[in-house]
Amino acid sequence: MSTGTKTDETGAASAPAKDAGKEMLAKYVGDMAALESHIEESLDRQLGLTKKHELSGPLVREFHDMVRDQRNQMIEMRDALGSTPGNPIKEVGSNLLGKAAGVIDKVRSGAVSKALRDDYTAFNLAAISYTMLYTTAKSVGSDDVAKLAEKGLTNYASAVQKINQVIPEIVLSELADEEGMKVTPGIGDQVRGMVNKAWKSTDQSGSGSQPA
């Protein structure tokens, strides 16, 4: 079955194919630099919202610093690859990813739980984007970009799991403080246990399944 990649008689990718691969890589790096910038800007605004919150304050600060560092690294790589802010390919990607990342700007009613929910959405977008970048980097033999992509994916996977651990208490706190509800002790632990069980029980790494 054809993979769609042009090769020479030795099986190596032809020069036009390599050029196309590098162009695609530059596009993805530009996309990631733009996405990280949008997420960092939104987390900037969340720093004020969560500043005095015992659970979410330190977490949002950690997320912000992580995203800021990744943004800077991706910008450096983007510039090294020649995908500059004036590149039409990069601008198209930035526009599309920027709209998707903008979901975390819509923090309704100032609730910390909803801010973290929106972060969760953006972080998963970034995670799949880094997976795509990693795949592209490996396919064109760019180890430097692949290492950055693996680090970014790992960081976002960790961030999502950290939100999983604190969101039950944050929601319960808001229900008690803002809605006046009486919260039954131990519910937070029950919810966290259920969430962790769901993630562990659906782990696909050992299934060996691949698309047909």
PETAVEN-V869346 format. One record per pair of residues at least 4 apart in sequence whose C-alpha atoms are under 8 Angstrom apart, sorted by sequence separation. I is the first residue (numbers start at 1). J is the second residue. If there is no record, write none. Layout:
I,J  I,J
//
This chain:
7,11  8,12  13,17  14,18  15,19  16,20  17,21  18,22  19,23  20,24  21,25  22,26  23,27  24,28  25,29  26,30  27,31  28,32  29,33  30,34  31,35  32,36  33,37  34,38  35,39  36,40  37,41  38,42  39,43  40,44  41,45  42,46  43,47  44,48  45,49  46,50  47,51  53,57  54,58  55,59  56,60  57,61  58,62  59,63  60,64  61,65  62,66  63,67  64,68  65,69  66,70  67,71  68,72  69,73  70,74  71,75  72,76  73,77  74,78  75,79  76,80  77,81  78,82  79,83  83,87  86,90  87,91  88,92  89,93  90,94  91,95  92,96  93,97  94,98  95,99  96,100  97,101  98,102  99,103  102,106  107,111  110,114  111,115  112,116  113,117  114,118  115,119  116,120  117,121  118,122  119,123  120,124  121,125  122,126  123,127  124,128  125,129  126,130  127,131  128,132  129,133  130,134  131,135  132,136  133,137  134,138  135,139  136,140  137,141  138,142  142,146  143,147  144,148  145,149  146,150  147,151  148,152  149,153  150,154  151,155  152,156  153,157  154,158  155,159  156,160  157,161  158,162  159,163  160,164  161,165  162,166  163,167  164,168  166,170  167,171  168,172  169,173  170,174  171,175  172,176  173,177  174,178  175,179  176,180  177,181  183,187  186,190  187,191  188,192  189,193  190,194  191,195  192,196  193,197  194,198  195,199  196,200  197,201  198,202  199,203  204,208  7,12  8,13  13,18  52,57  78,83  79,84  85,90  86,91  110,115  137,142  138,143  174,179  175,180  176,181  7,13  8,14  50,56  51,57  78,84  84,90  85,91  108,114  137,143  175,181  176,182  6,13  7,14  50,57  51,58  83,90  107,114  108,115  176,183  5,13  6,14  107,115  137,145  138,146  175,183  137,146  7,17  47,57  50,60  6,17  104,115  107,118  134,145  135,146  172,183  5,17  106,118  133,145  134,146  47,60  105,118  133,146  134,147  46,60  47,61  104,118  103,118  104,119  134,149  133,149  134,150  172,188  43,60  104,121  103,121  104,122  131,149  103,122  130,149  131,150  169,188  43,63  44,64  130,150  168,188  43,64  101,122  168,189  100,122  130,152  131,153  130,153  168,191  40,64  101,125  168,192  127,152  128,153  127,153  40,67  126,153  165,192  39,67  40,68  164,192  127,156  37,67  126,156  127,157  36,67  37,68  40,71  164,195  36,68  124,156  164,196  123,156  124,157  36,70  37,71  123,157  36,71  123,159  124,160  34,71  123,160  33,71  32,71  33,72  120,160  33,74  32,74  33,75  120,163  30,74  29,74  30,75  33,78  116,163  29,77  30,78  29,78  116,167  26,78  30,83  29,83  30,84  113,167  26,81  30,85  26,82  27,83  56,112  26,83  113,170  112,170  113,171  31,90  35,94  30,90  34,94  38,98  49,110  113,174  27,89  31,93  35,97  39,101  42,104  50,112  27,90  30,93  31,94  34,97  35,98  38,101  39,102  42,105  49,112  111,174  30,94  34,98  38,102  28,93  39,104  27,93  31,97  35,101  77,145  46,115  74,148  73,148  70,152  39,122  66,155  36,126  35,126  32,126  63,159  32,129  32,130  28,132  29,133  28,133  25,133  56,166  25,136  55,166  24,136  25,137  56,170  21,136  55,170  21,139  22,140  21,140  18,140
//
